[in-house]
Each structure stands twice: as structure tokens, then as C-alpha cells.
Amino acid sequence: MDPSLLNSTELQGFLNQEKEKAMVNEMVAKLTSACWDKCITGTPGSKFSSSESSCLSHCAQRYMDMSLMIMKRFQSMQ
């Protein structure tokens, strides 16, 4: 590989995009695991019950809100 490509703006942009994708995937996996464990108490059927659906929605919203709050807090510390 051409060493000049390792420092290119295009490559850095690509790497940043891939890092962001990996972070989003990790967040979704954690959110799914945490909310599933909290909200799905029995064996799931072909559809979620209304209480399960509501729980999953609220859990996901709280998880995203807290993640955003934590990120803002870390950014303000820099």
C-alpha cells in the first residue's frame, strides 16, 4: 500500500465513519440486550404485548437520553 494514502484526508474520513458505525452498532447491541432483559419477561410470541412494547420504547428512549447526556458531559470536560 502506498504510504501517502495512510495520511490522506479521504482515508481519515473513511476511518472516522467506520468508527462511528462501530460505536452505533455497539450502542444498539447494548440497548437491545438491556431493554430485552428488562421488558421481555416470558417467552415472546409472534407479537409483543402492549406492555412489552411500551416498556421497550421507554427503555430505549431512556438509554438514548442517558447516552447523550454522558457524551455531552465528557465533551464539556475536554
Biopython code that builds the backbone (N, CA, C, O; Angstrom):
import numpy as np
from Bio.PDB.StructureBuilder import StructureBuilder

atoms = [
    (1, "MET", "N", (0.841, -1.175, 0.000)),
    (1, "MET", "CA", (0.000, 0.000, 0.000)),
    (1, "MET", "C", (0.886, 1.237, 0.000)),
    (1, "MET", "O", (1.935, 1.275, 0.643)),
    (2, "ASP", "N", (0.449, 2.220, -0.719)),
    (2, "ASP", "CA", (1.179, 3.481, -0.821)),
    (2, "ASP", "C", (1.109, 4.224, 0.518)),
    (2, "ASP", "O", (0.017, 4.539, 0.989)),
    (3, "PRO", "N", (2.274, 4.510, 1.140)),
    (3, "PRO", "CA", (2.273, 5.189, 2.449)),
    (3, "PRO", "C", (1.585, 6.547, 2.438)),
    (3, "PRO", "O", (1.069, 6.985, 3.466)),
    (4, "SER", "N", (1.571, 7.213, 1.298)),
    (4, "SER", "CA", (0.928, 8.530, 1.240)),
    (4, "SER", "C", (-0.580, 8.415, 1.450)),
    (4, "SER", "O", (-1.217, 9.376, 1.881)),
    (5, "LEU", "N", (-1.156, 7.251, 1.150)),
    (5, "LEU", "CA", (-2.593, 7.055, 1.348)),
    (5, "LEU", "C", (-2.960, 6.971, 2.826)),
    (5, "LEU", "O", (-4.091, 7.273, 3.206)),
    (6, "LEU", "N", (-2.007, 6.562, 3.656)),
    (6, "LEU", "CA", (-2.293, 6.411, 5.080)),
    (6, "LEU", "C", (-2.574, 7.756, 5.748)),
    (6, "LEU", "O", (-3.241, 7.801, 6.781)),
    (7, "ASN", "N", (-2.085, 8.828, 5.182)),
    (7, "ASN", "CA", (-2.288, 10.150, 5.760)),
    (7, "ASN", "C", (-3.321, 10.969, 5.003)),
    (7, "ASN", "O", (-3.534, 12.141, 5.315)),
    (8, "SER", "N", (-3.946, 10.383, 4.039)),
    (8, "SER", "CA", (-4.873, 11.157, 3.221)),
    (8, "SER", "C", (-6.135, 11.522, 4.004)),
    (8, "SER", "O", (-6.587, 10.789, 4.884)),
    (9, "THR", "N", (-6.667, 12.652, 3.657)),
    (9, "THR", "CA", (-7.899, 13.133, 4.281)),
    (9, "THR", "C", (-9.043, 12.174, 4.007)),
    (9, "THR", "O", (-9.890, 11.943, 4.870)),
    (10, "GLU", "N", (-9.063, 11.620, 2.810)),
    (10, "GLU", "CA", (-10.127, 10.683, 2.427)),
    (10, "GLU", "C", (-10.095, 9.435, 3.302)),
    (10, "GLU", "O", (-11.136, 8.964, 3.760)),
    (11, "LEU", "N", (-8.910, 8.909, 3.529)),
    (11, "LEU", "CA", (-8.768, 7.710, 4.361)),
    (11, "LEU", "C", (-9.164, 8.015, 5.801)),
    (11, "LEU", "O", (-9.846, 7.214, 6.441)),
    (12, "GLN", "N", (-8.744, 9.161, 6.308)),
    (12, "GLN", "CA", (-9.107, 9.540, 7.679)),
    (12, "GLN", "C", (-10.619, 9.689, 7.817)),
    (12, "GLN", "O", (-11.200, 9.280, 8.823)),
    (13, "GLY", "N", (-11.242, 10.264, 6.821)),
    (13, "GLY", "CA", (-12.696, 10.390, 6.829)),
    (13, "GLY", "C", (-13.373, 9.032, 6.840)),
    (13, "GLY", "O", (-14.334, 8.807, 7.576)),
    (14, "PHE", "N", (-12.861, 8.134, 6.019)),
    (14, "PHE", "CA", (-13.413, 6.780, 5.969)),
    (14, "PHE", "C", (-13.259, 6.083, 7.314)),
    (14, "PHE", "O", (-14.195, 5.445, 7.797)),
    (15, "LEU", "N", (-12.080, 6.202, 7.918)),
    (15, "LEU", "CA", (-11.837, 5.566, 9.210)),
    (15, "LEU", "C", (-12.750, 6.139, 10.290)),
    (15, "LEU", "O", (-13.248, 5.400, 11.139)),
    (16, "ASN", "N", (-12.968, 7.442, 10.259)),
    (16, "ASN", "CA", (-13.873, 8.069, 11.227)),
    (16, "ASN", "C", (-15.301, 7.563, 11.053)),
    (16, "ASN", "O", (-15.996, 7.305, 12.036)),
    (17, "GLN", "N", (-15.733, 7.423, 9.819)),
    (17, "GLN", "CA", (-17.073, 6.890, 9.549)),
    (17, "GLN", "C", (-17.208, 5.463, 10.056)),
    (17, "GLN", "O", (-18.234, 5.102, 10.633)),
    (18, "GLU", "N", (-16.196, 4.664, 9.850)),
    (18, "GLU", "CA", (-16.235, 3.270, 10.305)),
    (18, "GLU", "C", (-16.248, 3.188, 11.838)),
    (18, "GLU", "O", (-16.921, 2.335, 12.415)),
    (19, "LYS", "N", (-15.505, 4.074, 12.480)),
    (19, "LYS", "CA", (-15.516, 4.117, 13.946)),
    (19, "LYS", "C", (-16.905, 4.491, 14.457)),
    (19, "LYS", "O", (-17.406, 3.899, 15.413)),
    (20, "GLU", "N", (-17.520, 5.479, 13.812)),
    (20, "GLU", "CA", (-18.862, 5.898, 14.209)),
    (20, "GLU", "C", (-19.867, 4.767, 14.018)),
    (20, "GLU", "O", (-20.729, 4.551, 14.869)),
    (21, "LYS", "N", (-19.761, 4.047, 12.906)),
    (21, "LYS", "CA", (-20.652, 2.908, 12.666)),
    (21, "LYS", "C", (-20.478, 1.848, 13.747)),
    (21, "LYS", "O", (-21.457, 1.294, 14.247)),
    (22, "ALA", "N", (-19.234, 1.572, 14.102)),
    (22, "ALA", "CA", (-18.954, 0.575, 15.135)),
    (22, "ALA", "C", (-19.529, 1.014, 16.476)),
    (22, "ALA", "O", (-20.066, 0.193, 17.220)),
    (23, "MET", "N", (-19.421, 2.301, 16.789)),
    (23, "MET", "CA", (-19.973, 2.807, 18.045)),
    (23, "MET", "C", (-21.494, 2.692, 18.064)),
    (23, "MET", "O", (-22.074, 2.321, 19.085)),
    (24, "VAL", "N", (-22.137, 3.006, 16.956)),
    (24, "VAL", "CA", (-23.592, 2.901, 16.865)),
    (24, "VAL", "C", (-24.016, 1.438, 17.003)),
    (24, "VAL", "O", (-24.967, 1.127, 17.719)),
    (25, "ASN", "N", (-23.315, 0.557, 16.325)),
    (25, "ASN", "CA", (-23.644, -0.871, 16.429)),
    (25, "ASN", "C", (-23.493, -1.373, 17.857)),
    (25, "ASN", "O", (-24.317, -2.152, 18.336)),
    (26, "GLU", "N", (-22.444, -0.929, 18.534)),
    (26, "GLU", "CA", (-22.227, -1.335, 19.923)),
    (26, "GLU", "C", (-23.341, -0.803, 20.823)),
    (26, "GLU", "O", (-23.833, -1.511, 21.702)),
    (27, "MET", "N", (-23.732, 0.446, 20.594)),
    (27, "MET", "CA", (-24.804, 1.035, 21.396)),
    (27, "MET", "C", (-26.117, 0.289, 21.183)),
    (27, "MET", "O", (-26.836, 0.013, 22.143)),
    (28, "VAL", "N", (-26.430, -0.034, 19.946)),
    (28, "VAL", "CA", (-27.664, -0.764, 19.647)),
    (28, "VAL", "C", (-27.640, -2.139, 20.300)),
    (28, "VAL", "O", (-28.656, -2.582, 20.836)),
    (29, "ALA", "N", (-26.510, -2.813, 20.265)),
    (29, "ALA", "CA", (-26.400, -4.133, 20.891)),
    (29, "ALA", "C", (-26.606, -4.038, 22.401)),
    (29, "ALA", "O", (-27.313, -4.861, 22.981)),
    (30, "LYS", "N", (-26.001, -3.049, 23.034)),
    (30, "LYS", "CA", (-26.165, -2.873, 24.479)),
    (30, "LYS", "C", (-27.603, -2.511, 24.824)),
    (30, "LYS", "O", (-28.180, -3.048, 25.770)),
    (31, "LEU", "N", (-28.171, -1.602, 24.053)),
    (31, "LEU", "CA", (-29.556, -1.187, 24.269)),
    (31, "LEU", "C", (-30.495, -2.380, 24.122)),
    (31, "LEU", "O", (-31.375, -2.589, 24.957)),
    (32, "THR", "N", (-30.310, -3.145, 23.081)),
    (32, "THR", "CA", (-31.162, -4.310, 22.837)),
    (32, "THR", "C", (-31.066, -5.302, 23.984)),
    (32, "THR", "O", (-32.082, -5.807, 24.462)),
    (33, "SER", "N", (-29.865, -5.578, 24.418)),
    (33, "SER", "CA", (-29.674, -6.535, 25.495)),
    (33, "SER", "C", (-30.305, -6.049, 26.793)),
    (33, "SER", "O", (-31.034, -6.791, 27.453)),
    (34, "ALA", "N", (-30.024, -4.807, 27.155)),
    (34, "ALA", "CA", (-30.535, -4.268, 28.416)),
    (34, "ALA", "C", (-32.053, -4.183, 28.413)),
    (34, "ALA", "O", (-32.698, -4.588, 29.380)),
    (35, "CYS", "N", (-32.623, -3.666, 27.348)),
    (35, "CYS", "CA", (-34.073, -3.484, 27.298)),
    (35, "CYS", "C", (-34.800, -4.819, 27.147)),
    (35, "CYS", "O", (-35.884, -4.999, 27.703)),
    (36, "TRP", "N", (-34.226, -5.732, 26.419)),
    (36, "TRP", "CA", (-34.842, -7.059, 26.271)),
    (36, "TRP", "C", (-34.922, -7.743, 27.630)),
    (36, "TRP", "O", (-35.964, -8.276, 28.012)),
    (37, "ASP", "N", (-33.802, -7.721, 28.355)),
    (37, "ASP", "CA", (-33.775, -8.371, 29.666)),
    (37, "ASP", "C", (-34.763, -7.734, 30.631)),
    (37, "ASP", "O", (-35.356, -8.425, 31.459)),
    (38, "LYS", "N", (-34.941, -6.431, 30.532)),
    (38, "LYS", "CA", (-35.832, -5.719, 31.436)),
    (38, "LYS", "C", (-37.302, -5.902, 31.063)),
    (38, "LYS", "O", (-38.146, -6.051, 31.946)),
    (39, "CYS", "N", (-37.615, -5.894, 29.779)),
    (39, "CYS", "CA", (-39.013, -5.795, 29.345)),
    (39, "CYS", "C", (-39.658, -7.114, 28.922)),
    (39, "CYS", "O", (-40.877, -7.257, 29.020)),
    (40, "ILE", "N", (-38.886, -8.054, 28.467)),
    (40, "ILE", "CA", (-39.459, -9.319, 27.982)),
    (40, "ILE", "C", (-39.266, -10.354, 29.082)),
    (40, "ILE", "O", (-38.182, -10.913, 29.251)),
    (41, "THR", "N", (-40.324, -10.592, 29.814)),
    (41, "THR", "CA", (-40.222, -11.451, 30.996)),
    (41, "THR", "C", (-40.582, -12.906, 30.707)),
    (41, "THR", "O", (-40.167, -13.803, 31.441)),
    (42, "GLY", "N", (-41.330, -13.143, 29.671)),
    (42, "GLY", "CA", (-41.722, -14.514, 29.340)),
    (42, "GLY", "C", (-41.189, -14.898, 27.978)),
    (42, "GLY", "O", (-40.319, -14.232, 27.418)),
    (43, "THR", "N", (-41.719, -15.971, 27.465)),
    (43, "THR", "CA", (-41.342, -16.403, 26.121)),
    (43, "THR", "C", (-42.089, -15.535, 25.117)),
    (43, "THR", "O", (-43.318, -15.476, 25.143)),
    (44, "PRO", "N", (-41.358, -14.861, 24.232)),
    (44, "PRO", "CA", (-42.038, -13.971, 23.281)),
    (44, "PRO", "C", (-42.849, -14.764, 22.259)),
    (44, "PRO", "O", (-42.448, -15.840, 21.816)),
    (45, "GLY", "N", (-43.983, -14.209, 21.906)),
    (45, "GLY", "CA", (-44.826, -14.806, 20.877)),
    (45, "GLY", "C", (-44.520, -14.166, 19.537)),
    (45, "GLY", "O", (-43.421, -13.664, 19.301)),
    (46, "SER", "N", (-45.505, -14.196, 18.677)),
    (46, "SER", "CA", (-45.310, -13.610, 17.349)),
    (46, "SER", "C", (-45.368, -12.082, 17.390)),
    (46, "SER", "O", (-44.911, -11.412, 16.464)),
    (47, "LYS", "N", (-45.937, -11.537, 18.474)),
    (47, "LYS", "CA", (-46.003, -10.086, 18.659)),
    (47, "LYS", "C", (-45.704, -9.772, 20.117)),
    (47, "LYS", "O", (-45.908, -10.599, 21.006)),
    (48, "PHE", "N", (-45.218, -8.560, 20.341)),
    (48, "PHE", "CA", (-45.039, -8.096, 21.706)),
    (48, "PHE", "C", (-46.388, -7.684, 22.267)),
    (48, "PHE", "O", (-47.248, -7.195, 21.535)),
    (49, "SER", "N", (-46.573, -7.880, 23.565)),
    (49, "SER", "CA", (-47.780, -7.369, 24.201)),
    (49, "SER", "C", (-47.670, -5.849, 24.265)),
    (49, "SER", "O", (-46.591, -5.294, 24.059)),
    (50, "SER", "N", (-48.772, -5.185, 24.548)),
    (50, "SER", "CA", (-48.736, -3.716, 24.607)),
    (50, "SER", "C", (-47.819, -3.248, 25.736)),
    (50, "SER", "O", (-47.130, -2.239, 25.587)),
    (51, "SER", "N", (-47.801, -3.963, 26.859)),
    (51, "SER", "CA", (-46.918, -3.555, 27.962)),
    (51, "SER", "C", (-45.453, -3.779, 27.594)),
    (51, "SER", "O", (-44.599, -2.966, 27.948)),
    (52, "GLU", "N", (-45.152, -4.865, 26.892)),
    (52, "GLU", "CA", (-43.773, -5.114, 26.450)),
    (52, "GLU", "C", (-43.336, -4.051, 25.449)),
    (52, "GLU", "O", (-42.222, -3.533, 25.523)),
    (53, "SER", "N", (-44.211, -3.737, 24.528)),
    (53, "SER", "CA", (-43.904, -2.736, 23.512)),
    (53, "SER", "C", (-43.658, -1.371, 24.147)),
    (53, "SER", "O", (-42.711, -0.671, 23.788)),
    (54, "SER", "N", (-44.505, -1.005, 25.078)),
    (54, "SER", "CA", (-44.354, 0.265, 25.773)),
    (54, "SER", "C", (-43.061, 0.287, 26.585)),
    (54, "SER", "O", (-42.330, 1.278, 26.573)),
    (55, "CYS", "N", (-42.784, -0.801, 27.285)),
    (55, "CYS", "CA", (-41.562, -0.901, 28.081)),
    (55, "CYS", "C", (-40.325, -0.770, 27.192)),
    (55, "CYS", "O", (-39.396, -0.033, 27.524)),
    (56, "LEU", "N", (-40.313, -1.476, 26.076)),
    (56, "LEU", "CA", (-39.171, -1.417, 25.161)),
    (56, "LEU", "C", (-38.960, 0.001, 24.633)),
    (56, "LEU", "O", (-37.829, 0.479, 24.544)),
    (57, "SER", "N", (-40.048, 0.658, 24.288)),
    (57, "SER", "CA", (-39.963, 2.017, 23.765)),
    (57, "SER", "C", (-39.399, 2.973, 24.815)),
    (57, "SER", "O", (-38.489, 3.751, 24.526)),
    (58, "HIS", "N", (-39.941, 2.913, 26.031)),
    (58, "HIS", "CA", (-39.461, 3.797, 27.098)),
    (58, "HIS", "C", (-38.015, 3.477, 27.487)),
    (58, "HIS", "O", (-37.215, 4.381, 27.728)),
    (59, "CYS", "N", (-37.694, 2.206, 27.546)),
    (59, "CYS", "CA", (-36.333, 1.795, 27.899)),
    (59, "CYS", "C", (-35.330, 2.324, 26.871)),
    (59, "CYS", "O", (-34.288, 2.870, 27.232)),
    (60, "ALA", "N", (-35.654, 2.158, 25.601)),
    (60, "ALA", "CA", (-34.758, 2.621, 24.537)),
    (60, "ALA", "C", (-34.594, 4.140, 24.597)),
    (60, "ALA", "O", (-33.492, 4.658, 24.416)),
    (61, "GLN", "N", (-35.685, 4.844, 24.849)),
    (61, "GLN", "CA", (-35.611, 6.309, 24.934)),
    (61, "GLN", "C", (-34.738, 6.745, 26.104)),
    (61, "GLN", "O", (-33.912, 7.645, 25.957)),
    (62, "ARG", "N", (-34.910, 6.122, 27.253)),
    (62, "ARG", "CA", (-34.088, 6.458, 28.428)),
    (62, "ARG", "C", (-32.618, 6.143, 28.165)),
    (62, "ARG", "O", (-31.735, 6.916, 28.537)),
    (63, "TYR", "N", (-32.363, 5.010, 27.524)),
    (63, "TYR", "CA", (-30.982, 4.612, 27.226)),
    (63, "TYR", "C", (-30.326, 5.645, 26.313)),
    (63, "TYR", "O", (-29.188, 6.051, 26.546)),
    (64, "MET", "N", (-31.045, 6.068, 25.278)),
    (64, "MET", "CA", (-30.501, 7.052, 24.349)),
    (64, "MET", "C", (-30.298, 8.399, 25.043)),
    (64, "MET", "O", (-29.277, 9.054, 24.833)),
    (65, "ASP", "N", (-31.257, 8.815, 25.866)),
    (65, "ASP", "CA", (-31.134, 10.081, 26.589)),
    (65, "ASP", "C", (-29.913, 10.070, 27.505)),
    (65, "ASP", "O", (-29.159, 11.041, 27.555)),
    (66, "MET", "N", (-29.725, 8.980, 28.220)),
    (66, "MET", "CA", (-28.585, 8.888, 29.130)),
    (66, "MET", "C", (-27.261, 8.855, 28.358)),
    (66, "MET", "O", (-26.284, 9.477, 28.774)),
    (67, "SER", "N", (-27.232, 8.144, 27.260)),
    (67, "SER", "CA", (-26.008, 8.093, 26.449)),
    (67, "SER", "C", (-25.650, 9.480, 25.933)),
    (67, "SER", "O", (-24.482, 9.870, 25.938)),
    (68, "LEU", "N", (-26.655, 10.220, 25.490)),
    (68, "LEU", "CA", (-26.432, 11.578, 25.001)),
    (68, "LEU", "C", (-25.947, 12.481, 26.132)),
    (68, "LEU", "O", (-25.042, 13.292, 25.935)),
    (69, "MET", "N", (-26.544, 12.344, 27.313)),
    (69, "MET", "CA", (-26.137, 13.147, 28.458)),
    (69, "MET", "C", (-24.682, 12.850, 28.837)),
    (69, "MET", "O", (-23.914, 13.765, 29.134)),
    (70, "ILE", "N", (-24.318, 11.597, 28.826)),
    (70, "ILE", "CA", (-22.946, 11.201, 29.172)),
    (70, "ILE", "C", (-21.958, 11.744, 28.142)),
    (70, "ILE", "O", (-20.897, 12.252, 28.505)),
    (71, "MET", "N", (-22.306, 11.637, 26.853)),
    (71, "MET", "CA", (-21.412, 12.152, 25.816)),
    (71, "MET", "C", (-21.220, 13.662, 25.958)),
    (71, "MET", "O", (-20.104, 14.165, 25.828)),
    (72, "LYS", "N", (-22.310, 14.381, 26.225)),
    (72, "LYS", "CA", (-22.202, 15.830, 26.397)),
    (72, "LYS", "C", (-21.337, 16.171, 27.606)),
    (72, "LYS", "O", (-20.556, 17.122, 27.573)),
    (73, "ARG", "N", (-21.481, 15.401, 28.652)),
    (73, "ARG", "CA", (-20.701, 15.631, 29.870)),
    (73, "ARG", "C", (-19.211, 15.452, 29.576)),
    (73, "ARG", "O", (-18.393, 16.280, 29.978)),
    (74, "PHE", "N", (-18.856, 14.363, 28.869)),
    (74, "PHE", "CA", (-17.455, 14.136, 28.536)),
    (74, "PHE", "C", (-16.917, 15.234, 27.620)),
    (74, "PHE", "O", (-15.775, 15.668, 27.772)),
    (75, "GLN", "N", (-17.733, 15.677, 26.677)),
    (75, "GLN", "CA", (-17.292, 16.732, 25.765)),
    (75, "GLN", "C", (-17.038, 18.031, 26.517)),
    (75, "GLN", "O", (-16.103, 18.764, 26.195)),
    (76, "SER", "N", (-17.862, 18.315, 27.512)),
    (76, "SER", "CA", (-17.690, 19.559, 28.269)),
    (76, "SER", "C", (-16.456, 19.514, 29.158)),
    (76, "SER", "O", (-15.939, 20.558, 29.555)),
    (77, "MET", "N", (-15.979, 18.311, 29.475)),
    (77, "MET", "CA", (-14.794, 18.156, 30.316)),
    (77, "MET", "C", (-13.510, 18.357, 29.536)),
    (77, "MET", "O", (-12.451, 18.544, 30.136)),
    (78, "GLN", "N", (-13.575, 18.323, 28.220)),
    (78, "GLN", "CA", (-12.367, 18.441, 27.399)),
    (78, "GLN", "C", (-11.937, 19.865, 27.229)),
    (78, "GLN", "O", (-10.936, 20.132, 26.564)),
]
sb = StructureBuilder()
sb.init_structure("model")
sb.init_model(0)
sb.init_chain("A")
sb.init_seg("    ")
for serial, (resi, resn, name, xyz) in enumerate(atoms, 1):
    if name == "N":
        sb.init_residue(resn, " ", resi, " ")
    sb.init_atom(name, np.array(xyz, "f"), 0.0, 1.0, " ", f" {name:<3s}", serial, name[0])
structure = sb.get_structure()
